[in-house]
Amino acid sequence: ARFLARGGPHETVEGADRARNVVIEFAALAAAQACYHSPEYQRAAAIRRQFANAEMVLVEGLGD
């Protein structure tokens, strides 16, 4: 996976605003799904949920 954005300046022009935005690129939707559902990530997510609210969407890209 590759981080495309991790926080930084942003402008919300429509919808709800978040103080921090993260965009991660995976090779394929299946890779993102496998990462999210992995036992390793679920352990980390359980800790994150104690301290932060999040919305997460896995989206298939356009391809090359």
TAWOVEN-V737088 format. One line per field, one symbol per residue. phi: phi as a letter, one per 40 degrees, with the letter a starting at -180 (. if undefined). burial: # if it has 9 or more other ideal C-beta (glycine too) atoms within 8 Angstrom, else .. Layout:
# TAWOVEN-V737088
phi: ???
burial: ???
This chain:
# TAWOVEN-V737088
phi: .bccabggcabcbagcbbcbbbbbbbcadcccccccccdccccccccdccbacabbbbbcccgc
burial: ..#....................#.#..#.###.##....##.....#................
